[in-house]
């Protein structure tokens, strides 16, 4: 799934042309997926975050919103903690790649905003994610 998302983002950038791709990247939206019960940034996520950091640095000045999410595989409080740990891992990674800490805000939603609706107790990889938005709309 992560490779499909990365390829989709690359395809969109290629379809709009180099000048528009640069402009689109400057107001980027990225989604990073995580293994169950881990805030570990794997190789695929690192590549996506490197792209996000580079796009931000290329056109600095906007806010960056980082939102942590989880699936419904555990108690709501544990899921919220897992989502917070994922969001903080992404924030630290982006800061380490040159995105200023002062422009980033972190929100944690736990299991409240799933991509895929599931019953309680279900492990859904697409719900264990961090959404990153910078540019228009990231101030919310």
Secondary structure, 3 states (H helix, E strand, C coil): CHHHHHHHHHHHHHHHCHHHHHHHHHCCEEEEECCCCCCCCCHHHHHHHHHHHHHHHHCCCCCEEEEEECCCCCCHHHHHHHHHHHHHHHHHHHHHCCCCHHHEEEEEEECCCCCCCCCCCCCCHHHCEEEEEECCCCCC
